[in-house]
Amino acid sequence: MDSTSAKALLIATAEHLDPPAAHHIEISDLPAAMTIPAFCRWAGIGRTMAYAQAKAGHLKFRKVGAKKTIVLRADAEEWLRSLPAASS
């Protein structure tokens, strides 16, 4: 997948929103780094899945200080590109 395709619009559904309230977010509009909850809202996955993806080596978490964990936009984009295509 090229970088143009990677910047395709994505649907991110926050847990507190109903599906009709989902919104489109371009990868280029994401901040350079985001917290785990912000990443989960963007990706439409739960915290448990995010940590499972990191534990499996598919997603990189970065530590800032002793307590703060973030995901860089570049790592989120790499994770997105690594996902398998949906079967029809």
Distance bins in CASP14 RR format, pairs under 12 A and 6 or more apart:
PFRMAT RR
TARGET T0000
AUTHOR 0000-0000-0000
RMODE 2
METHOD distances of the structure
MODEL  1
1 7 0 0 0 0 0 1 0 0 0 0 0
1 8 0 0 0 0 1 0 0 0 0 0 0
1 27 0 0 0 0 0 1 0 0 0 0 0
1 77 0 0 0 0 1 0 0 0 0 0 0
1 78 0 0 0 0 0 1 0 0 0 0 0
1 80 0 0 0 0 1 0 0 0 0 0 0
1 81 1 0 1 0 0 0 0 0 0 0 0
1 82 0 0 0 0 1 0 0 0 0 0 0
1 83 0 0 0 0 1 0 0 0 0 0 0
1 84 0 0 0 0 0 1 0 0 0 0 0
1 85 0 0 0 0 1 0 0 0 0 0 0
2 8 0 0 0 0 0 1 0 0 0 0 0
2 77 0 0 0 0 0 1 0 0 0 0 0
2 81 0 0 0 0 1 0 0 0 0 0 0
3 26 0 0 0 0 0 1 0 0 0 0 0
3 27 0 0 0 0 1 0 0 0 0 0 0
3 28 0 0 0 0 1 0 0 0 0 0 0
3 74 0 0 0 0 0 1 0 0 0 0 0
3 77 0 0 0 0 1 0 0 0 0 0 0
3 78 0 0 0 0 0 1 0 0 0 0 0
3 80 0 0 0 0 0 1 0 0 0 0 0
3 81 0 0 0 0 1 0 0 0 0 0 0
4 26 0 0 0 0 0 1 0 0 0 0 0
4 27 0 0 0 0 0 1 0 0 0 0 0
4 28 0 0 0 0 0 1 0 0 0 0 0
5 27 0 0 0 0 0 1 0 0 0 0 0
5 77 0 0 0 0 0 1 0 0 0 0 0
5 80 0 0 0 0 0 1 0 0 0 0 0
5 81 0 0 0 0 1 0 0 0 0 0 0
5 85 0 0 0 0 0 1 0 0 0 0 0
6 26 0 0 0 0 0 1 0 0 0 0 0
6 27 1 0 0 1 0 0 0 0 0 0 0
6 28 0 0 0 0 1 0 0 0 0 0 0
6 30 0 0 0 0 0 1 0 0 0 0 0
6 73 0 0 0 0 0 1 0 0 0 0 0
6 74 0 0 0 0 0 1 0 0 0 0 0
6 76 0 0 0 0 0 1 0 0 0 0 0
6 77 1 0 1 0 0 0 0 0 0 0 0
6 78 0 0 0 0 1 0 0 0 0 0 0
6 79 0 0 0 0 0 1 0 0 0 0 0
6 80 1 0 0 1 0 0 0 0 0 0 0
6 81 1 0 1 0 0 0 0 0 0 0 0
6 82 0 0 0 0 0 1 0 0 0 0 0
6 83 0 0 0 0 0 1 0 0 0 0 0
7 24 0 0 0 0 0 1 0 0 0 0 0
7 25 0 0 0 0 0 1 0 0 0 0 0
7 26 1 0 1 0 0 0 0 0 0 0 0
7 27 1 0 1 0 0 0 0 0 0 0 0
7 28 1 0 1 0 0 0 0 0 0 0 0
7 29 0 0 0 0 1 0 0 0 0 0 0
7 30 0 0 0 0 0 1 0 0 0 0 0
7 73 0 0 0 0 0 1 0 0 0 0 0
7 76 0 0 0 0 0 1 0 0 0 0 0
7 77 0 0 0 0 1 0 0 0 0 0 0
7 80 0 0 0 0 0 1 0 0 0 0 0
7 81 0 0 0 0 0 1 0 0 0 0 0
8 24 0 0 0 0 1 0 0 0 0 0 0
8 25 0 0 0 0 0 1 0 0 0 0 0
8 26 1 0 0 1 0 0 0 0 0 0 0
8 27 0 0 0 0 1 0 0 0 0 0 0
8 28 0 0 0 0 0 1 0 0 0 0 0
8 77 0 0 0 0 0 1 0 0 0 0 0
8 80 0 0 0 0 1 0 0 0 0 0 0
8 81 0 0 0 0 0 1 0 0 0 0 0
9 22 0 0 0 0 0 1 0 0 0 0 0
9 23 0 0 0 0 1 0 0 0 0 0 0
9 24 1 0 1 0 0 0 0 0 0 0 0
9 25 1 0 0 1 0 0 0 0 0 0 0
9 26 1 0 0 1 0 0 0 0 0 0 0
9 27 0 0 0 0 1 0 0 0 0 0 0
9 28 0 0 0 0 0 1 0 0 0 0 0
9 29 0 0 0 0 1 0 0 0 0 0 0
10 22 0 0 0 0 1 0 0 0 0 0 0
10 23 0 0 0 0 1 0 0 0 0 0 0
10 24 1 0 0 1 0 0 0 0 0 0 0
10 25 1 0 1 0 0 0 0 0 0 0 0
10 26 1 0 0 1 0 0 0 0 0 0 0
10 27 1 0 0 1 0 0 0 0 0 0 0
10 28 0 0 0 0 0 1 0 0 0 0 0
10 29 0 0 0 0 0 1 0 0 0 0 0
10 30 0 0 0 0 1 0 0 0 0 0 0
10 41 0 0 0 0 0 1 0 0 0 0 0
10 42 1 0 0 1 0 0 0 0 0 0 0
10 43 0 0 0 0 1 0 0 0 0 0 0
10 44 0 0 0 0 1 0 0 0 0 0 0
10 45 0 0 0 0 0 1 0 0 0 0 0
10 76 0 0 0 0 0 1 0 0 0 0 0
10 77 0 0 0 0 0 1 0 0 0 0 0
10 79 0 0 0 0 0 1 0 0 0 0 0
10 80 1 0 0 1 0 0 0 0 0 0 0
10 83 0 0 0 0 0 1 0 0 0 0 0
11 17 0 0 0 0 0 1 0 0 0 0 0
11 19 0 0 0 0 1 0 0 0 0 0 0
11 20 0 0 0 0 0 1 0 0 0 0 0
11 21 0 0 0 0 0 1 0 0 0 0 0
11 22 1 0 1 0 0 0 0 0 0 0 0
11 23 1 0 0 1 0 0 0 0 0 0 0
11 24 1 0 0 1 0 0 0 0 0 0 0
11 25 0 0 0 0 1 0 0 0 0 0 0
11 26 0 0 0 0 0 1 0 0 0 0 0
11 41 0 0 0 0 0 1 0 0 0 0 0
11 42 0 0 0 0 1 0 0 0 0 0 0
11 43 0 0 0 0 0 1 0 0 0 0 0
11 44 0 0 0 0 1 0 0 0 0 0 0
12 19 0 0 0 0 0 1 0 0 0 0 0
12 21 0 0 0 0 0 1 0 0 0 0 0
12 22 1 0 0 1 0 0 0 0 0 0 0
12 23 1 0 0 1 0 0 0 0 0 0 0
12 24 1 0 0 1 0 0 0 0 0 0 0
12 25 1 0 1 0 0 0 0 0 0 0 0
12 26 0 0 0 0 0 1 0 0 0 0 0
12 27 0 0 0 0 0 1 0 0 0 0 0
12 29 0 0 0 0 0 1 0 0 0 0 0
12 30 0 0 0 0 1 0 0 0 0 0 0
12 34 0 0 0 0 0 1 0 0 0 0 0
12 38 0 0 0 0 1 0 0 0 0 0 0
12 39 0 0 0 0 1 0 0 0 0 0 0
12 40 0 0 0 0 1 0 0 0 0 0 0
12 41 1 0 1 0 0 0 0 0 0 0 0
12 42 1 0 1 0 0 0 0 0 0 0 0
12 43 1 0 0 1 0 0 0 0 0 0 0
12 44 1 0 1 0 0 0 0 0 0 0 0
12 45 0 0 0 0 1 0 0 0 0 0 0
12 46 0 0 0 0 0 1 0 0 0 0 0
12 76 0 0 0 0 0 1 0 0 0 0 0
12 80 0 0 0 0 0 1 0 0 0 0 0
13 19 1 0 0 1 0 0 0 0 0 0 0
13 20 0 0 0 0 1 0 0 0 0 0 0
13 21 1 0 0 1 0 0 0 0 0 0 0
13 22 1 0 1 0 0 0 0 0 0 0 0
13 23 0 0 0 0 1 0 0 0 0 0 0
13 24 0 0 0 0 0 1 0 0 0 0 0
13 25 0 0 0 0 0 1 0 0 0 0 0
13 40 0 0 0 0 0 1 0 0 0 0 0
13 41 1 0 0 1 0 0 0 0 0 0 0
13 42 0 0 0 0 1 0 0 0 0 0 0
13 43 0 0 0 0 1 0 0 0 0 0 0
13 44 1 0 1 0 0 0 0 0 0 0 0
13 45 0 0 0 0 1 0 0 0 0 0 0
13 46 0 0 0 0 0 1 0 0 0 0 0
14 21 0 0 0 0 1 0 0 0 0 0 0
14 22 0 0 0 0 1 0 0 0 0 0 0
14 23 0 0 0 0 1 0 0 0 0 0 0
14 25 0 0 0 0 0 1 0 0 0 0 0
14 37 0 0 0 0 1 0 0 0 0 0 0
14 38 0 0 0 0 1 0 0 0 0 0 0
14 39 0 0 0 0 0 1 0 0 0 0 0
14 40 0 0 0 0 1 0 0 0 0 0 0
14 41 1 0 1 0 0 0 0 0 0 0 0
14 42 0 0 0 0 1 0 0 0 0 0 0
14 43 0 0 0 0 0 1 0 0 0 0 0
14 44 1 0 0 1 0 0 0 0 0 0 0
14 45 0 0 0 0 0 1 0 0 0 0 0
14 46 0 0 0 0 0 1 0 0 0 0 0
15 21 0 0 0 0 0 1 0 0 0 0 0
15 22 0 0 0 0 0 1 0 0 0 0 0
15 37 0 0 0 0 1 0 0 0 0 0 0
15 40 0 0 0 0 1 0 0 0 0 0 0
15 41 1 0 0 1 0 0 0 0 0 0 0
15 43 0 0 0 0 0 1 0 0 0 0 0
15 44 0 0 0 0 1 0 0 0 0 0 0
15 45 0 0 0 0 0 1 0 0 0 0 0
15 46 1 0 0 1 0 0 0 0 0 0 0
15 47 0 0 0 0 1 0 0 0 0 0 0
16 22 0 0 0 0 0 1 0 0 0 0 0
16 37 0 0 0 0 0 1 0 0 0 0 0
16 40 0 0 0 0 0 1 0 0 0 0 0
16 41 0 0 0 0 1 0 0 0 0 0 0
17 23 0 0 0 0 1 0 0 0 0 0 0
17 41 0 0 0 0 1 0 0 0 0 0 0
17 44 0 0 0 0 0 1 0 0 0 0 0
19 44 0 0 0 0 0 1 0 0 0 0 0
22 41 0 0 0 0 0 1 0 0 0 0 0
22 42 0 0 0 0 0 1 0 0 0 0 0
22 44 0 0 0 0 1 0 0 0 0 0 0
23 29 0 0 0 0 0 1 0 0 0 0 0
23 41 0 0 0 0 0 1 0 0 0 0 0
23 42 0 0 0 0 0 1 0 0 0 0 0
23 44 0 0 0 0 0 1 0 0 0 0 0
24 42 0 0 0 0 0 1 0 0 0 0 0
25 31 0 0 0 0 0 1 0 0 0 0 0
25 34 0 0 0 0 0 1 0 0 0 0 0
25 38 0 0 0 0 0 1 0 0 0 0 0
25 39 0 0 0 0 0 1 0 0 0 0 0
25 41 0 0 0 0 1 0 0 0 0 0 0
25 42 1 0 0 1 0 0 0 0 0 0 0
25 43 0 0 0 0 1 0 0 0 0 0 0
25 44 0 0 0 0 0 1 0 0 0 0 0
25 73 0 0 0 0 0 1 0 0 0 0 0
25 76 0 0 0 0 0 1 0 0 0 0 0
25 80 0 0 0 0 0 1 0 0 0 0 0
26 42 0 0 0 0 0 1 0 0 0 0 0
26 73 0 0 0 0 0 1 0 0 0 0 0
26 77 0 0 0 0 0 1 0 0 0 0 0
26 80 0 0 0 0 0 1 0 0 0 0 0
27 34 0 0 0 0 0 1 0 0 0 0 0
27 39 0 0 0 0 0 1 0 0 0 0 0
27 42 0 0 0 0 1 0 0 0 0 0 0
27 43 0 0 0 0 0 1 0 0 0 0 0
27 72 0 0 0 0 0 1 0 0 0 0 0
27 73 1 0 0 1 0 0 0 0 0 0 0
27 74 0 0 0 0 1 0 0 0 0 0 0
27 75 0 0 0 0 0 1 0 0 0 0 0
27 76 1 0 0 1 0 0 0 0 0 0 0
27 77 1 0 1 0 0 0 0 0 0 0 0
27 78 0 0 0 0 0 1 0 0 0 0 0
27 79 0 0 0 0 0 1 0 0 0 0 0
27 80 1 0 0 1 0 0 0 0 0 0 0
27 81 0 0 0 0 0 1 0 0 0 0 0
28 73 0 0 0 0 1 0 0 0 0 0 0
28 74 0 0 0 0 0 1 0 0 0 0 0
28 76 0 0 0 0 0 1 0 0 0 0 0
28 77 0 0 0 0 1 0 0 0 0 0 0
29 42 0 0 0 0 1 0 0 0 0 0 0
29 73 0 0 0 0 1 0 0 0 0 0 0
29 76 0 0 0 0 0 1 0 0 0 0 0
30 38 0 0 0 0 1 0 0 0 0 0 0
30 39 0 0 0 0 1 0 0 0 0 0 0
30 41 0 0 0 0 0 1 0 0 0 0 0
30 42 1 0 0 1 0 0 0 0 0 0 0
30 43 0 0 0 0 0 1 0 0 0 0 0
30 70 0 0 0 0 0 1 0 0 0 0 0
30 71 0 0 0 0 1 0 0 0 0 0 0
30 72 0 0 0 0 1 0 0 0 0 0 0
30 73 1 0 1 0 0 0 0 0 0 0 0
30 74 0 0 0 0 0 1 0 0 0 0 0
30 75 0 0 0 0 0 1 0 0 0 0 0
30 76 1 0 0 1 0 0 0 0 0 0 0
30 77 0 0 0 0 1 0 0 0 0 0 0
30 80 0 0 0 0 0 1 0 0 0 0 0
31 38 0 0 0 0 1 0 0 0 0 0 0
31 39 0 0 0 0 0 1 0 0 0 0 0
31 42 0 0 0 0 1 0 0 0 0 0 0
31 70 0 0 0 0 1 0 0 0 0 0 0
31 71 0 0 0 0 0 1 0 0 0 0 0
31 72 0 0 0 0 1 0 0 0 0 0 0
31 73 1 0 0 1 0 0 0 0 0 0 0
31 74 0 0 0 0 0 1 0 0 0 0 0
31 76 0 0 0 0 0 1 0 0 0 0 0
32 62 0 0 0 0 0 1 0 0 0 0 0
32 70 0 0 0 0 1 0 0 0 0 0 0
32 71 0 0 0 0 0 1 0 0 0 0 0
32 72 1 0 0 1 0 0 0 0 0 0 0
32 73 1 0 1 0 0 0 0 0 0 0 0
32 74 0 0 0 0 1 0 0 0 0 0 0
32 75 0 0 0 0 0 1 0 0 0 0 0
32 76 0 0 0 0 0 1 0 0 0 0 0
32 77 0 0 0 0 0 1 0 0 0 0 0
33 39 0 0 0 0 1 0 0 0 0 0 0
33 60 0 0 0 0 0 1 0 0 0 0 0
33 61 0 0 0 0 0 1 0 0 0 0 0
33 62 1 0 0 1 0 0 0 0 0 0 0
33 63 0 0 0 0 0 1 0 0 0 0 0
33 64 0 0 0 0 1 0 0 0 0 0 0
33 68 0 0 0 0 1 0 0 0 0 0 0
33 69 0 0 0 0 0 1 0 0 0 0 0
33 70 1 0 1 0 0 0 0 0 0 0 0
33 71 1 0 0 1 0 0 0 0 0 0 0
33 72 1 0 1 0 0 0 0 0 0 0 0
33 73 1 0 0 1 0 0 0 0 0 0 0
33 74 0 0 0 0 1 0 0 0 0 0 0
33 75 0 0 0 0 1 0 0 0 0 0 0
33 76 0 0 0 0 1 0 0 0 0 0 0
34 40 0 0 0 0 1 0 0 0 0 0 0
34 41 0 0 0 0 1 0 0 0 0 0 0
34 42 1 0 0 1 0 0 0 0 0 0 0
34 43 0 0 0 0 1 0 0 0 0 0 0
34 50 0 0 0 0 0 1 0 0 0 0 0
34 61 0 0 0 0 0 1 0 0 0 0 0
34 62 0 0 0 0 0 1 0 0 0 0 0
34 64 0 0 0 0 0 1 0 0 0 0 0
34 68 0 0 0 0 0 1 0 0 0 0 0
34 69 0 0 0 0 0 1 0 0 0 0 0
34 70 1 0 0 1 0 0 0 0 0 0 0
34 71 1 0 1 0 0 0 0 0 0 0 0
34 72 0 0 0 0 1 0 0 0 0 0 0
34 73 1 0 0 1 0 0 0 0 0 0 0
34 74 0 0 0 0 0 1 0 0 0 0 0
34 75 0 0 0 0 0 1 0 0 0 0 0
34 76 1 0 0 1 0 0 0 0 0 0 0
34 77 0 0 0 0 0 1 0 0 0 0 0
35 41 0 0 0 0 1 0 0 0 0 0 0
35 42 0 0 0 0 0 1 0 0 0 0 0
35 47 0 0 0 0 0 1 0 0 0 0 0
35 50 0 0 0 0 0 1 0 0 0 0 0
35 61 0 0 0 0 0 1 0 0 0 0 0
35 62 0 0 0 0 0 1 0 0 0 0 0
35 64 0 0 0 0 1 0 0 0 0 0 0
35 67 0 0 0 0 0 1 0 0 0 0 0
35 68 1 0 0 1 0 0 0 0 0 0 0
35 69 1 0 0 1 0 0 0 0 0 0 0
35 70 1 0 0 1 0 0 0 0 0 0 0
35 71 1 0 0 1 0 0 0 0 0 0 0
35 72 0 0 0 0 0 1 0 0 0 0 0
35 76 0 0 0 0 0 1 0 0 0 0 0
36 42 0 0 0 0 0 1 0 0 0 0 0
36 43 0 0 0 0 0 1 0 0 0 0 0
36 45 0 0 0 0 0 1 0 0 0 0 0
36 46 0 0 0 0 1 0 0 0 0 0 0
36 47 1 0 0 1 0 0 0 0 0 0 0
36 48 0 0 0 0 0 1 0 0 0 0 0
36 49 0 0 0 0 0 1 0 0 0 0 0
36 50 1 0 1 0 0 0 0 0 0 0 0
36 51 1 0 0 1 0 0 0 0 0 0 0
36 53 0 0 0 0 0 1 0 0 0 0 0
36 54 0 0 0 0 1 0 0 0 0 0 0
36 59 0 0 0 0 0 1 0 0 0 0 0
36 61 1 0 0 1 0 0 0 0 0 0 0
36 62 0 0 0 0 0 1 0 0 0 0 0
36 63 0 0 0 0 0 1 0 0 0 0 0
36 64 0 0 0 0 0 1 0 0 0 0 0
36 67 0 0 0 0 0 1 0 0 0 0 0
36 68 0 0 0 0 1 0 0 0 0 0 0
36 69 1 0 1 0 0 0 0 0 0 0 0
36 70 1 0 0 1 0 0 0 0 0 0 0
36 71 1 0 0 1 0 0 0 0 0 0 0
36 76 0 0 0 0 0 1 0 0 0 0 0
37 43 0 0 0 0 0 1 0 0 0 0 0
37 44 0 0 0 0 0 1 0 0 0 0 0
37 45 0 0 0 0 0 1 0 0 0 0 0
37 46 0 0 0 0 1 0 0 0 0 0 0
37 47 1 0 0 1 0 0 0 0 0 0 0
37 50 0 0 0 0 1 0 0 0 0 0 0
37 51 0 0 0 0 0 1 0 0 0 0 0
37 68 0 0 0 0 0 1 0 0 0 0 0
37 69 0 0 0 0 0 1 0 0 0 0 0
37 70 0 0 0 0 0 1 0 0 0 0 0
37 71 0 0 0 0 0 1 0 0 0 0 0
38 44 0 0 0 0 0 1 0 0 0 0 0
38 47 0 0 0 0 0 1 0 0 0 0 0
38 50 0 0 0 0 0 1 0 0 0 0 0
38 69 0 0 0 0 0 1 0 0 0 0 0
38 70 0 0 0 0 1 0 0 0 0 0 0
38 71 0 0 0 0 1 0 0 0 0 0 0
38 73 0 0 0 0 0 1 0 0 0 0 0
38 76 0 0 0 0 0 1 0 0 0 0 0
39 45 0 0 0 0 1 0 0 0 0 0 0
39 46 0 0 0 0 1 0 0 0 0 0 0
39 47 0 0 0 0 1 0 0 0 0 0 0
39 49 0 0 0 0 0 1 0 0 0 0 0
39 50 1 0 0 1 0 0 0 0 0 0 0
39 51 0 0 0 0 0 1 0 0 0 0 0
39 53 0 0 0 0 0 1 0 0 0 0 0
39 54 0 0 0 0 0 1 0 0 0 0 0
39 59 0 0 0 0 1 0 0 0 0 0 0
39 60 0 0 0 0 0 1 0 0 0 0 0
39 61 0 0 0 0 1 0 0 0 0 0 0
39 62 0 0 0 0 0 1 0 0 0 0 0
39 69 0 0 0 0 1 0 0 0 0 0 0
39 70 0 0 0 0 1 0 0 0 0 0 0
39 71 1 0 1 0 0 0 0 0 0 0 0
39 72 0 0 0 0 1 0 0 0 0 0 0
39 73 0 0 0 0 1 0 0 0 0 0 0
39 75 0 0 0 0 1 0 0 0 0 0 0
39 76 1 0 0 1 0 0 0 0 0 0 0
39 77 0 0 0 0 0 1 0 0 0 0 0
39 79 0 0 0 0 1 0 0 0 0 0 0
39 80 0 0 0 0 0 1 0 0 0 0 0
40 46 1 0 1 0 0 0 0 0 0 0 0
40 47 1 0 1 0 0 0 0 0 0 0 0
40 48 0 0 0 0 1 0 0 0 0 0 0
40 49 1 0 0 1 0 0 0 0 0 0 0
40 50 1 0 1 0 0 0 0 0 0 0 0
40 51 0 0 0 0 1 0 0 0 0 0 0
40 52 0 0 0 0 0 1 0 0 0 0 0
40 53 0 0 0 0 0 1 0 0 0 0 0
40 54 0 0 0 0 0 1 0 0 0 0 0
40 59 0 0 0 0 0 1 0 0 0 0 0
40 61 0 0 0 0 0 1 0 0 0 0 0
40 69 0 0 0 0 0 1 0 0 0 0 0
40 71 0 0 0 0 1 0 0 0 0 0 0
40 76 0 0 0 0 0 1 0 0 0 0 0
41 47 0 0 0 0 0 1 0 0 0 0 0
41 50 0 0 0 0 0 1 0 0 0 0 0
41 71 0 0 0 0 0 1 0 0 0 0 0
41 76 0 0 0 0 0 1 0 0 0 0 0
42 50 0 0 0 0 0 1 0 0 0 0 0
42 71 0 0 0 0 1 0 0 0 0 0 0
42 73 0 0 0 0 1 0 0 0 0 0 0
42 76 1 0 0 1 0 0 0 0 0 0 0
42 77 0 0 0 0 0 1 0 0 0 0 0
42 79 0 0 0 0 0 1 0 0 0 0 0
42 80 0 0 0 0 1 0 0 0 0 0 0
43 49 0 0 0 0 1 0 0 0 0 0 0
43 50 1 0 0 1 0 0 0 0 0 0 0
43 53 0 0 0 0 1 0 0 0 0 0 0
43 58 0 0 0 0 0 1 0 0 0 0 0
43 59 0 0 0 0 1 0 0 0 0 0 0
43 71 0 0 0 0 1 0 0 0 0 0 0
43 75 0 0 0 0 0 1 0 0 0 0 0
43 76 1 0 0 1 0 0 0 0 0 0 0
43 77 0 0 0 0 0 1 0 0 0 0 0
43 79 1 0 0 1 0 0 0 0 0 0 0
43 80 1 0 0 1 0 0 0 0 0 0 0
43 83 0 0 0 0 1 0 0 0 0 0 0
44 50 0 0 0 0 1 0 0 0 0 0 0
44 76 0 0 0 0 0 1 0 0 0 0 0
44 80 0 0 0 0 0 1 0 0 0 0 0
45 51 0 0 0 0 0 1 0 0 0 0 0
45 52 0 0 0 0 1 0 0 0 0 0 0
45 53 1 0 0 1 0 0 0 0 0 0 0
45 54 0 0 0 0 0 1 0 0 0 0 0
45 58 0 0 0 0 0 1 0 0 0 0 0
45 59 0 0 0 0 1 0 0 0 0 0 0
45 71 0 0 0 0 0 1 0 0 0 0 0
45 76 0 0 0 0 0 1 0 0 0 0 0
45 79 0 0 0 0 0 1 0 0 0 0 0
45 80 0 0 0 0 0 1 0 0 0 0 0
45 83 0 0 0 0 0 1 0 0 0 0 0
46 52 0 0 0 0 1 0 0 0 0 0 0
46 53 0 0 0 0 0 1 0 0 0 0 0
47 53 0 0 0 0 0 1 0 0 0 0 0
47 54 0 0 0 0 0 1 0 0 0 0 0
47 61 0 0 0 0 0 1 0 0 0 0 0
47 69 0 0 0 0 0 1 0 0 0 0 0
47 71 0 0 0 0 0 1 0 0 0 0 0
48 54 0 0 0 0 0 1 0 0 0 0 0
48 55 0 0 0 0 0 1 0 0 0 0 0
49 55 0 0 0 0 0 1 0 0 0 0 0
49 56 0 0 0 0 0 1 0 0 0 0 0
49 58 0 0 0 0 0 1 0 0 0 0 0
49 59 0 0 0 0 1 0 0 0 0 0 0
49 79 0 0 0 0 0 1 0 0 0 0 0
49 83 0 0 0 0 0 1 0 0 0 0 0
50 56 0 0 0 0 0 1 0 0 0 0 0
50 57 0 0 0 0 0 1 0 0 0 0 0
50 58 0 0 0 0 0 1 0 0 0 0 0
50 59 1 0 0 1 0 0 0 0 0 0 0
50 60 0 0 0 0 0 1 0 0 0 0 0
50 61 0 0 0 0 1 0 0 0 0 0 0
50 69 0 0 0 0 1 0 0 0 0 0 0
50 70 0 0 0 0 0 1 0 0 0 0 0
50 71 0 0 0 0 1 0 0 0 0 0 0
50 75 0 0 0 0 0 1 0 0 0 0 0
50 76 0 0 0 0 0 1 0 0 0 0 0
50 79 0 0 0 0 1 0 0 0 0 0 0
51 57 0 0 0 0 0 1 0 0 0 0 0
51 58 0 0 0 0 0 1 0 0 0 0 0
51 59 0 0 0 0 1 0 0 0 0 0 0
51 61 0 0 0 0 1 0 0 0 0 0 0
51 69 0 0 0 0 1 0 0 0 0 0 0
51 71 0 0 0 0 0 1 0 0 0 0 0
52 58 0 0 0 0 1 0 0 0 0 0 0
52 59 0 0 0 0 1 0 0 0 0 0 0
52 61 0 0 0 0 0 1 0 0 0 0 0
53 59 1 0 1 0 0 0 0 0 0 0 0
53 60 0 0 0 0 1 0 0 0 0 0 0
53 61 0 0 0 0 1 0 0 0 0 0 0
53 71 0 0 0 0 0 1 0 0 0 0 0
53 75 0 0 0 0 0 1 0 0 0 0 0
53 76 0 0 0 0 0 1 0 0 0 0 0
53 78 0 0 0 0 0 1 0 0 0 0 0
53 79 1 0 0 1 0 0 0 0 0 0 0
53 80 0 0 0 0 0 1 0 0 0 0 0
53 82 0 0 0 0 1 0 0 0 0 0 0
53 83 0 0 0 0 1 0 0 0 0 0 0
54 60 1 0 0 1 0 0 0 0 0 0 0
54 61 1 0 1 0 0 0 0 0 0 0 0
54 62 0 0 0 0 0 1 0 0 0 0 0
54 63 0 0 0 0 0 1 0 0 0 0 0
54 69 0 0 0 0 1 0 0 0 0 0 0
54 70 0 0 0 0 0 1 0 0 0 0 0
54 71 0 0 0 0 1 0 0 0 0 0 0
54 75 0 0 0 0 1 0 0 0 0 0 0
54 76 0 0 0 0 0 1 0 0 0 0 0
54 79 0 0 0 0 1 0 0 0 0 0 0
55 61 0 0 0 0 1 0 0 0 0 0 0
56 79 0 0 0 0 0 1 0 0 0 0 0
56 82 0 0 0 0 0 1 0 0 0 0 0
57 75 0 0 0 0 0 1 0 0 0 0 0
57 78 0 0 0 0 0 1 0 0 0 0 0
57 79 0 0 0 0 1 0 0 0 0 0 0
57 82 0 0 0 0 1 0 0 0 0 0 0
58 71 0 0 0 0 0 1 0 0 0 0 0
58 75 0 0 0 0 0 1 0 0 0 0 0
58 76 0 0 0 0 0 1 0 0 0 0 0
58 78 0 0 0 0 1 0 0 0 0 0 0
58 79 1 0 0 1 0 0 0 0 0 0 0
58 80 0 0 0 0 0 1 0 0 0 0 0
58 81 0 0 0 0 0 1 0 0 0 0 0
58 82 1 0 0 1 0 0 0 0 0 0 0
58 83 0 0 0 0 1 0 0 0 0 0 0
58 84 0 0 0 0 0 1 0 0 0 0 0
59 69 0 0 0 0 0 1 0 0 0 0 0
59 70 0 0 0 0 0 1 0 0 0 0 0
59 71 1 0 0 1 0 0 0 0 0 0 0
59 72 0 0 0 0 0 1 0 0 0 0 0
59 74 0 0 0 0 0 1 0 0 0 0 0
59 75 1 0 0 1 0 0 0 0 0 0 0
59 76 1 0 0 1 0 0 0 0 0 0 0
59 77 0 0 0 0 0 1 0 0 0 0 0
59 78 0 0 0 0 1 0 0 0 0 0 0
59 79 1 0 1 0 0 0 0 0 0 0 0
59 80 0 0 0 0 1 0 0 0 0 0 0
59 81 0 0 0 0 0 1 0 0 0 0 0
59 82 0 0 0 0 1 0 0 0 0 0 0
59 83 0 0 0 0 0 1 0 0 0 0 0
60 69 0 0 0 0 0 1 0 0 0 0 0
60 70 0 0 0 0 1 0 0 0 0 0 0
60 71 1 0 0 1 0 0 0 0 0 0 0
60 72 1 0 0 1 0 0 0 0 0 0 0
60 73 0 0 0 0 0 1 0 0 0 0 0
60 74 0 0 0 0 1 0 0 0 0 0 0
60 75 1 0 1 0 0 0 0 0 0 0 0
60 76 0 0 0 0 1 0 0 0 0 0 0
60 77 0 0 0 0 0 1 0 0 0 0 0
60 78 1 0 0 1 0 0 0 0 0 0 0
60 79 1 0 0 1 0 0 0 0 0 0 0
60 82 0 0 0 0 0 1 0 0 0 0 0
61 68 0 0 0 0 0 1 0 0 0 0 0
61 69 1 0 1 0 0 0 0 0 0 0 0
61 70 1 0 0 1 0 0 0 0 0 0 0
61 71 1 0 0 1 0 0 0 0 0 0 0
61 72 0 0 0 0 1 0 0 0 0 0 0
61 75 0 0 0 0 1 0 0 0 0 0 0
61 76 0 0 0 0 0 1 0 0 0 0 0
61 79 0 0 0 0 0 1 0 0 0 0 0
62 68 0 0 0 0 1 0 0 0 0 0 0
62 69 1 0 0 1 0 0 0 0 0 0 0
62 70 1 0 1 0 0 0 0 0 0 0 0
62 71 1 0 0 1 0 0 0 0 0 0 0
62 72 1 0 0 1 0 0 0 0 0 0 0
62 73 0 0 0 0 0 1 0 0 0 0 0
62 74 0 0 0 0 0 1 0 0 0 0 0
62 75 1 0 0 1 0 0 0 0 0 0 0
62 76 0 0 0 0 0 1 0 0 0 0 0
63 69 1 0 1 0 0 0 0 0 0 0 0
63 70 1 0 0 1 0 0 0 0 0 0 0
63 71 0 0 0 0 0 1 0 0 0 0 0
63 72 0 0 0 0 0 1 0 0 0 0 0
64 70 1 0 1 0 0 0 0 0 0 0 0
64 71 0 0 0 0 0 1 0 0 0 0 0
64 72 0 0 0 0 0 1 0 0 0 0 0
69 75 0 0 0 0 0 1 0 0 0 0 0
70 76 0 0 0 0 0 1 0 0 0 0 0
71 77 0 0 0 0 0 1 0 0 0 0 0
71 78 0 0 0 0 0 1 0 0 0 0 0
71 79 0 0 0 0 1 0 0 0 0 0 0
71 80 0 0 0 0 0 1 0 0 0 0 0
72 78 0 0 0 0 1 0 0 0 0 0 0
72 79 0 0 0 0 0 1 0 0 0 0 0
73 79 0 0 0 0 0 1 0 0 0 0 0
73 80 0 0 0 0 0 1 0 0 0 0 0
74 80 0 0 0 0 0 1 0 0 0 0 0
74 81 0 0 0 0 0 1 0 0 0 0 0
75 81 0 0 0 0 0 1 0 0 0 0 0
75 82 0 0 0 0 0 1 0 0 0 0 0
76 82 0 0 0 0 0 1 0 0 0 0 0
76 83 0 0 0 0 0 1 0 0 0 0 0
77 83 0 0 0 0 0 1 0 0 0 0 0
END
